[in-house]
Amino acid sequence: MIKEKVDTGLTFEDFKTEVLNDYRIAVISRECSLLGRKEVLTGKAKFGIFGDGKEVPQLAMAKCFRNGDFRSGYYRDQTFMMAIGELTIEQFFAGLYGHTDIELEPMSAGRQMGGHFVTHSLNEDGSWKNLTQQKNSSADISPTAAQMPRLLGLAQASKIYRNVPGITNADQFSINGNEIAWGTIGNASTSEGLFFETINAAGVLQVPMVMSVWDDEYGISVHAKYQTCKESISEILKGYQKDENSNGFEILKVKGWDYVDLVATYEKAAEIAREQHVPVLIHVEQLTQPQGHSSSGSHERYKNAARLAWEKDFDCIRQMKLWMIAINIASPEEIDAIDLEAKKEVFEGKKIAWNAFIGPIIEDQNQVISILERIATTSPKKEEILKNVAALKSIKSPLKKEIMSISRKSLRLIVNEDDKAELSQWITNFIQKEQVKFSSHLHSESNKNVFSVKEVLPEYPSNATPDTDGRMILRDNFDALFTKYPEALVFGEDAGNIGDVNQGLEGMQEKYGELRVADTGIREATIIGQGIGMALRGLRPIAEIQYLDYLLYAIQIMSDDLATLQYRTLGKQKAPLIVRTRGHRLEGIWHSGSPMGMIINAIRGMHVLVPRNMTQAAGFYNTLLACDEPALIIECLNGYRLKEKAPLNYGEFKTPIGVVETLRKGSDITLVSYGSTLRLVEQAAKELFETGIDCEVIDLQSLLPFDINHDIVKSIAKTNRLLVVDEDVPGGASAFILQQIIEEQNAYNYLDSKPQTLTAQAHRPAYGTDGDYFSKPSAEDIYEKVYAMMNEVNPSKYPSLY
């Protein structure tokens, strides 16, 4: 089992120095895992999930990882991050403690649990760094296999940069497309559909991806025989093996404890992927997990004695140690000295990280104690206050929560006392100081966020010209955008050759090529993943999901990855992806849904735009390409053939985001809606006007953000009545809209009647024209709902219809 040294071209002394440094990193990483678990079990940290047992293969991967490369990985890659110089001992423990200082905890400023890694792609002002001059890691997430879709896009970006000329600032993001996207995953997580979807897509696209599967035979406590057919992911993927007559993968297998073979295998994989743009899967077998899955359990419960003994013998660090001794790289005594020094270094680093974390909190604790003791000297509630002081003093390692809880409960005791001001002010200041550390950067805070883009109105010819189909406005606007932004590209099911199912991209592939206007397979999650990965590398992708109902396949990736990216990196990475889809009224259960409540609650962190026509939609695309935030645009399915005036300034006019538009002025009632339903609202408003009911009709235009100028409440102050019309299910988007209007805009103060909603039925829309009529709000439904509200106000003028 002992091999000779790997052929590196180095002198033996240089080789020895490199190997010893690798070993030192592996031992430091292991000691971090061991001590990290103790910190959890003693209560200093909340939860721990560590990379012990995977150290040596991660060292091999790091050796082949170059500047400009990207990692999209698994929450056990701490050794890799240490080996590329992007994770220190102190940072490891700061992450474990959840330190909210981004300088000390650069992975997420305490917003993610330890083991989730990132590098910073952005400068302080939100502008891009030169990503070719650093080693890059996209921000990890916990959902199993959810790193896979993004990995596909990170790899595809290299293909785009290699083959599409003229991209703006390309040398800031790529060196001729030579970068590899490196993926890592646990063997059990390869059972997820996202893994297989990504593997298939990468094989089709032929992108430079190296996918490592860390295989320790278990998924938490469940053995591989219950996880994977044939108990081997490389065996069942043999059909993906590339040959000279087909695309596909290169598939390599290697033992995870064999340092020499690991280095050689990763060098081979890197050469294939980097030079040929062929994806590679490396199945790293015979790994161990010395502490089990996480700090919440023990692996001794589910591994038998023989397995535990084997794991002890074939621990990758132990095997590396034996190999080093066998070929005289180091003596047992020299290795013991490295082990001892690493243990001391980790202990000292842990202590530094803990003191940096707990020190400021203890200062806050002491401030509150001092305030409370002063108040107690003159307070009638002295005894109760001093009990709280004693409780606070007894906490040796306080949390901010504990300090706040005791402070606020103490404030209740002295609510009628003059001395409450100091405590009240301290609490207010503390909340203002601390809340932002947990709540900032849901959206971009740079000077290129959506609110930095000013409205530009469409310009029209002075002479009368024939109106055109809405789809033509989209098409001609996309044409202008692809010319204006060489880094822009669009892809999706049927988006390329036929120009999308509604012809909004007609002729674009022929003009701009198959890489910029591309067809994809039927695989919504990885369509979004392509967009995320390419956006992380400076491109401006538009990912098309054919119908709104199909967005459900991709909602997890949008929710867990794209929508949280700015938040979980404290604004240190961005992916300004535009997701394009079409929806609302068409035919049948799965082609006419409007699951807007689900969507807006799942993807906070993205903007959700609901244009009523294609000119508005085109304006939204123009706005978004001028800013640095991700968004979902839902085009109206029944609007592509409707006639609109053709603007002159394609690519330039911009629809403002978060601003409503009043389509009809009125004095009796405010009607609020969006998208396709607005046409019915306007029709009903005309018919109601004939009976003396004057409706004000407002188009929301965007659901996230919502009416930033509070124009709706200004309307209600005039009409004193509100009806929200929505084709989502009852309690869906209409509940959100009401909450925003009543609670955020304080419209309750102006209402003379109960605010009401008119929504679709609770079921999905039935098929056909009649199915639509009886499933979703009709013009008659809207008319009668408004009429009934006015009947309540003036029954003699508006007698009951029924």
N, C-alpha and C positions, 0 to 999 in steps of 0.2 A: 504493500500500500504506500510505501515511501518512494517518492519520485526524486529525481535529480532536480537541480535548480532550473527554473524556466530560462529560456534563451532570450535575454533582453538586450544584448549588445553592450552591457555595462561591465566594468571590472568587477571582480568578486567583492572588493571592498565597497564599491558603490552599491552593488546589489545587496550586500549585507546591510548597509545603512538603510536602504529603502525597505527591506523586509522587516527589520527591527522597528522602523517607524510605523509600518503597517500593523505590526503586532501590538505596539504600544497603543495605537488608536483603538484597536479591537478590545484591548483590556480595559482602557478607559471607558469605552462604551458599555462594556459588560458591568463594570463597577457602578456606572450611572444607573443601569437597570436594577442592580441589586440594592443599591442605596435608595433609589427612587421608590421601590416597593416598600421599604421600611418607612419612608416619609409618609406614604399613604396610610400604612397600618398604624402609625403613631398619631395620625390625625392632622399632620401639617399640610398634607395635600389631599385633594378630594378623590382622585381616581388615577390609576396608572396603567398604561399599556405600553409595553417596551419592546425593543428590538433584539433582546438577547436570543442567541442561537443563530442569528442571521448575519453576524458580524463579518465573517470572511468573504462570502460572496459579494457583500456590499463594498468591501475594499476593492475587489476585482472590478466591479462596475465603475467605481470612482476613478480608477486608473485610466479608463477609456473615455471619460466624460470631459469634454472640452468646453472652453468658453463659447457661448452662443447656444450650447445644447440646453434642452429643457427636460426636467423630470416631472412626471405626473404619477404620483405614487401612493404608497400604502403607509399606514401610520406606524410602521416599524422600521423606518429607514434612517434611524438616528446615526448609525455608524457611517453610512454613506454621506450624510450631511456633515458629519465631523471630518470625514476624509477629504471633502472638497473645500473645507475651510469655512463652512457656513453655519456651524453650530459649535459653541463652546460649552464647557461644563457648566459655567454660570448660567448661560442661556437655557440649557437643558432644564436646570432646576427652577429657573424663573418661570418657564413654561409650566412646569409641574405645579408650582404654587399659584399660578394665575396672575402673575404680576402685570399690572395695567400700564407699565411704562414701556413704550415701544422701543426705547433705546436699550433697555435691559432684557426685554422679552420681544425680540424682533419678529417672531413667528406670527403673533396675533394680538400682542398686548393683552394677553390674558383672556381673549374671547373664545379660544378653543382649548380643549385639554391638550396636555403634552402629547408629543408624537405626531403632531400635525405641523408640517414644515412649509416654509415659503422663503423666497428671496424677493428683494424689493426691486420692482421694475420701473418705479416712478421716482422722480425727484420730488422735493417738498411741494412744489407748485402743481404737481399732477402731470407734468410733462414726462415724456419717455427718457429713460436712461439709454445708453448705448448697450443693448442686450448682447452684442457680440463680444463685448469686453468683460463679461462676467459669466459665471456659471449660474444657471437659472433653475428654479423649482417653482412650478405652479402651486397654488395654495391647496393643501390637502383638505379633504373632507372625510367624514366618518362612514357614510353609507357605503356598504360593500360593493365594490366594482364600479362605483360612480366616478372614479378617476379615469375610467376607460374612455368614455366619449370625448372628453377634453383631450386626451392623449392623441386621438386620431387627428384632431385639428392642429395640434402642435406639430405633428409630423407632416401634415399636408401643407402647412405654411412653408416648409423647406422646398417642397415641390413647386409651389407657386413662385417663390422667390427665384428658384433656378430657371423657371421656364417662361415667366411673364416679364417682359422688359418694361422699363419706364416707371416702375413703382416709386412713389415719393419716399425719399429717405430710406431706401432699401438697405443701404449699408449700415444703418443703425440697428437693423433687426436680423440681418443674415449676411453670410459671406458665400454668395453663389449657391445658396441652398444646401450647404454642406453640414448643416446641424442635424443631430439625431434627437428624436423625442424618446426618452427612456421611461418605460412604464414598469411598475412593480405591483404585485398583487399576491395575496396568500392563496394557496392551492384551493381551499374550500370556496373562496369567492369566485373562482372560475366557473362555478355552477350558475352564477347569475346570468340572465339574458344579456345584460349590458356587455359582459365579457365577450360572448359569442358574436353579438352584433358588431362590436368593434373589430374583432379579429377578422370577420368576414369582410367588412368594409375596407380595412387596411390592406387585405390581400387583393381586393379589387382595385383599389387606388394605387397600390405599389408606392407606399410612402416610407420614409426612413425612420422606422420605429424598431426599437429593441425592447421586447416585452419579457420581463423576468417573473417567473412564478416561483415564489418561495414555498417549497413543499416540505412540511413537517408532519404530514399524514393526518392532521387533525384540523377540524374547524370548530373552535372552542373544544367541546368534549366529544364531538362526533367524528368518528373515524372516516377516512377517505372512501372506504367501501360503501358508505352511505351517501357520499358526496358526488363521486365521479365514476362514470362508467369505466370499467377496467382498472379503476383506482389510479389512473394516470392521464393527465391532461395532454401530454405529448403523444400518447398512444391514440387517443380519440381524435386528435387533430392531424393525424398523418395524411389525411386527404388534402390538407392545405399545403403539403410539401411542394415547393416550387420545382419545376423542371424546365428544360430548355424550350418546351413547347407551351408552357402555361404560366400564368401569374400565380401568386401564392406566397407562402412563407418559407424561409429557411428555418428548420427546427433543430435545435441543439439540446443535448442533455448533458448534465454535469453533476457530480456529487458536491454537495454544499460544504463538505469539510476538506476538500482537496484544493489547497491554495494554488498549486502549480497549474492544475488543469482548469481551474476557474479563471486564472489570469489569461491563459491561452484561449479559452472559449470566448471570453468577453472581447479580447482583441480581434478574434475572427469575426464575431458578430458585428463589432463596430465597423470593421473594414467593409463588410458586405452592405450594411445599411447606409453608411456615409457615402460610399463611392457609387454604389449601384442603385440606391433608393429602393432596396428590397427589404421588406419587414422581416424581423427575426424574432422567433420565440425561443427563450432559453428556459428550459425546465430544470430548475435547481432542486435536485432530490436529496433525500437523506439529511435533511436539516432537523434541528432539535428546537425545543422551546423550554428552556430550563426552568422557568418560573410559571409555566402555563400561560393561558390566554391573557389574563389581566390580573390586577391586584384584587379583584372581587372573588377569586376562587383559587383552588389548588388543583394542579394537574395530577397529583397522586390519587385523586378520587376516581379517575377514569383511565389511567395507564397502569398496566400490570407490571410486575416486578421485572420481567424480562425486558420490556420496553424501556423502563426507567434505567436499567443497567446499560442497555445499548446506548441510550441517549447520553449517559455519563461518559462512556467510552468514545463515542463519536461526536462529542461536542466539538464544533469547528475550531474553537480556540485551542483546545487540548490537542487536536490533531495537528494544528499548525505548529504548536510547541514541539511535538514529537518530531515533526519533519525538520524543524530548525536545528534541533539537537543532532539528528541523524546526519545532516550534511554539514555539520560544524559551523553553522551560522552563529550559534550561541551555545554556551554551556548551560546546564540546568541552573547553576548559580546566577549567571547573568540574567536568565529569564526570570528567576525568582526576584531579582533586584528590580527588574522592570515592573513586575506585578506589584511589588510593595510600593514602589514610587507612584504607580498609577492609583493605587488605593488611597495614598496620602493626598494626591493631587485632586482626586474626586471629592474626598472628604472636605478639603479646604475650599474647593469651588462651591460645594453645597453650602458650606457655612457662609461664604460671602454672599451667595444668592439669597439665603434665608434672611440674613441681617439687612440686606438691601430691601427686601420685601416687607419685613415686619417692622423695621425701624420707623418709617413714617406713620404707620398705623398706631404704634405705641405713642408717638407724639400726639396724635389725635385723641387717643384714649386719655392721656394725661391732661390735655386741654379741657376735656369734658369733665373729668374728675375735679379739676381746679374750679371750674365754673359752678358745678353742683355743690361743692363744699362751701363756696362763698354764699350761694343762695340759701343753703341750709342754715347758716348762722342766724338769719332773721326770719326764716319762714315758719309759719304755723305747721307746715308739713315736714318739719325737720327730720323726724324719725323715718318717714317713708323715703325721703330723699337720700338719707344716709344709707338706708338699705340698698338703694340702687347704686350708690357709690361703692359700697362693699362688694356688690355683685360684679361691678365693672372692674374693680381692683383685683378680684379673684381670677380674672381671665388672663393667663400668662401670655397666650398667643392670640390676641383678639382679632376678630374679623370686623370689617367695616360695618357689616350688618349688625353685629352685636352692639357696637358703639351707638349706631343710629337707633336701634330698638330701645335701648335703655334711655337715651337722650329724649326721644319722643314721648316715651311713657312718663318720664320725669316732667316734661313740659305740661302734660295733662294735670299734674298735681298742683301746678302753680299758675293755672290759667287765669285766676283772678288776682294775681299778685303783681305789684309794680316791677319786681325784680326779674320778671320773665323775659324781658327784652334781650338781655345778653344771650341767654340760652336759645331763644327763638331765632335770633340773628345768626348764631353759630350753626344751628341746624340748617337754616336756609342757605347759608354760604357753603356748607359741607355738601349738601345735595347738588347745588349748582356746580361745585368743583368735581364731584364724583360721578354724577349721572352721565355726563358727557363721555367719560371714560368707558362706559358700557353701551352707549347709544349713538355715538357719532358715526358718520360715514356710511349710513345706509345707502346714500347716493353720493355721487361725486361732489366734493367740496372745492373743486378746482375752478378756475375762471373759464372752463369750457363746459360747465354743466348746462343742462337744458335751459335754465333761466337766463343764461348769458346770450342766448340767440334771440335777436329781435324779429318781430313779425315783419314779413315782406309780403305785400298783397300781390295777387296775380294781376298781371297787366293784360288788357284785352285790346284788340284793334278798334279803332274809332269807327270804322265802317261796319255795317252789319255783315256777319259771316255765318254760315251754317254751323249749328251745333254739331258736336262729334260724340261718338261713343265714349263712355267713361274709361274703357280699357285703353283707348288710344291716348288719352291724357297720361295714364300711367306709363304706357310704353314710351311715349316721347320724352317723358320726364326721366325715366330710367336711362334712356339713350344719352340725355344730357349729363346725368350723374356719372355714368361710366366713362364718359369723356373727361369730365371735370376731375374725377377721383380715380386715377389709375390703380389705386390700392383697393378699390371697391370691387366686389364680386358677389354673385348670387348663385344659389344652388338649392335643389330640392327635387321632389318627385315631379317629373314632367316639366321642369322649369327650363330645360335646355333646348332640345331639338324642336319641340312644338311651341315653345314660348309660353309655357304654363297652361293650365287647363282653361283659363279664361283669356288667354292671348295678351296678357299684360306685358309679356316679354317677347312678343313676336319679333323675329328677326335679330334679336340681340346676340344669340350664340353665333350666328353666321358673321356678325360684325365684330364681336369681341373675343371669339374663340371659346373652345370647350372648357378651358380651365377657369375662365371668368364667369361664364354662364353655363352651368353644369347640371346635368341630370344626376340623380342619385337613386339608390335602391329604396325600397319601401322600409325605412328604418328611422323613425322620427327621432329617437333619443340620440343617435349618433349624428343626425343632421344638425341638431343643436350643438352636439359636442364638437363637430367640425367648426362651427361658428365660434364657439368659446375659445378653442385652441388657436385659431387663426387671429382672432381679435386680441388675444394675449400677446401675439407677436407682431402687432402693429398694422395688420390688414384691417379692412373695413367690410366684413362679411354681412350679407343678408341671407339668412337661413329661412327657406320657405317650407312651411308645413301646409300641406295641400288644403285641408279643411280644419276649421276650429275644433271640431270634435276630435280630430286626430292629435290635437295638442296634448291630450291626456297621456299618450304614450311618452311624451317628452317632459311632462310637467315636473317630474321628480328632478330631472337634471336642471331644468330652469330654476326650480325652487331651491334645491340644495347647493347647487354650484354657482350658476350665473347670478342669481338674485342676491346671494350672500357675499359675493367676491369682495366688493369694496368694504363691506362691513367687517368681514373676518380677517382682512389684511390691514385694517385701519387706513385704507386708501393707498396702500403700497402696490397694489396691482389693479388693473382695470381690463375689462373685456367689453368694449362698446359694440356689442352684437345687436343687430336689428333682426327680430324674428317677424317674418311676414306670414300672414295667413288670411283666410277669408271665411266668413261665417254668417251666422244668424239664419235667416229664413231661406230654406230651399225645400227639400223633400225628405221626409222620413227620419227615423230615430237617430241615425248616426250621420246625417248630413245637414241637420238643421238645428242642432243644439246651440245654446248660448250659456255655457256653464261659467258665467262671468264671476259669480260669487266665489266659486271654487278657485278660479284663476287669480283674482285680485287678492285673495287671502293667502295664496300659496307663493306668490312671487313679489312680495314686498321687497323693494330694492331695485325693481325694474319699473319702467313706466308702461302703462297700459292705455293705448290710444284707440279710440273708436270712431273713426271718421264716418260721416254720413254719405259722402260721395268721394269720387276719385280725385278731384282737385284737392280736397282736404287731405286725403291720403298722401298724394304726391308731395304736398307741402310738409307733411310730417317727415317723410323720407329726407327731404331737403334740410329740415331742421336738425334731424338726428345725425346726419353726416357732418354737420358743422359742430357737433358737441362730442362728449366722451362718455356717454352713458348708454346702457342697454335698454331696449324697449321692445314691446310687442305691439304690432299694428294689425288690427283686424279690419280688413276691407269688407264692404257689404257685398254679399254674394249676388244679390239681385240688382246690383248697381252697374255692372260692367257694360250693359247694353243701353242703359239710360243716357239720354243726351245731356251734355254739358257744354258750356262755352270753352273754347280752346284758348289757354293763356299764351302769351307771347314769350314770357320769361321762364321757360322750362329750366329746372335745376336751380332756380334762384328764389322763387317765391317760397315763403316759409310760414307754415301754420304754427301759431304759438302753442306751447304745451302747458296745460293746466289752466287754460282760459276758456270760459264758456262763450257761446254766441247766442244772442237773442234773435230768433228767426221771425218772431211776430210779437208786436207790442200788444198788450191788453191790460185790462183793469180789474177783472173779476176773479181770475184764478191763474196760478202759475203752473204750467205743465212742463215737467222736466223729463227728458229722455235722451236717447243716443242711437246712433247706427240706423239700421233699416226701419225700425219702428217709428222714427221721426216722420216719415212720409205719411204714415197713418195718423199720427198726432196732428200734423198740419191739416190733413183732410178733415179730421173730426173738428178741428178748431174753426175751419171755414163754415162747416155745417152748424156748429153751435152759435156762431156769430149771427146766423140767419134767424135764430130764435132769441137773440138779445143777450147771449152770453159771450163776453169778450175775454178770450184766453190769451195769456202771454206764453209763448212757446220758447223754451230754452234748450239748446243743444249742448250737452256736456262736453263733447269732443274728446275729453280724456277722463278716465276714471282714476288713474294714478299718474300724476297728482290731480287733486280734485279742486276745481274752482278757487284758484289761489287768490283771486281778487274779491271773493265773497259776493259775486254779482247776483247769485240766486237769492240771498237774503234781502238784497236791495229790491228785488222784484216782489218778494213776499211782503215786504213792508208796504208795498203799494196795493197788492191784491188781497192780502190776508188769508189766502188759501193755497194749498199745495197738493198736487197729484204727481206722483212719480210713476211713469209708465216704463215697464221693463219686460223684455221677453225671456229673462231668466226665471227660474222657479220661484215660488213664494219664499221670501226670506233670503233670497240670493243677493244679487247686486243691489236690489232695491233697499235691503236693510242697511247696507253700507252707505248708500246715497242718503237715506233718511238720517242716519247717524251723523253724517257730515253736515247736513243742513240744519238739523234740530240742535245737535249738541255743539259742534264746532262753530257754526255760524250763528247760534242762538236765535234761530228763527221762531222758536216757541213764543218769544215775546210779541210777535206780530200776528200770530194765527188767531183767527176768529172761528175756524172750524178745525176738526180733527184732521191732521195730515194723513193722506191715504196713499196706497200703492195699487197699481193694477199690473199684474204680472201674468206670465204663462201659467198653465196648469202645473200641478206638482209632477206630472209624468213627462216623459220625453215626448216630443211632437210626433203625432201620428202621420202616416204617409198621405201624400196627395194634397190637393188644394183644400179639400174639406178638412183633412187632418190638420193642416195649418190653421184653418179658421177656428176650429174648435179646441185647438191646443194653445194658441198664442193670442195675445190681445189683437182684436180687430178694430177697425175704425168705429164700428157700432158699439163695441165694448167701451171704447174710450168716450164716445159721445154720451152713452148712458151713465157711465160712472161720473162724469163731470155734471151731467144734468141732475143726477141724484144728489150730488153734493150741493148744488144750487137749490134743489127742492127743499133741502133742510133749511136753507137760509130764507127762502121766500116761497113757501108752498102754493100761495095763491097765484103767483106769477109763473111758477114752474110746477104745475100739478104732476103728480106721480104718473109715470109711464105705465106702470104695472099695478 
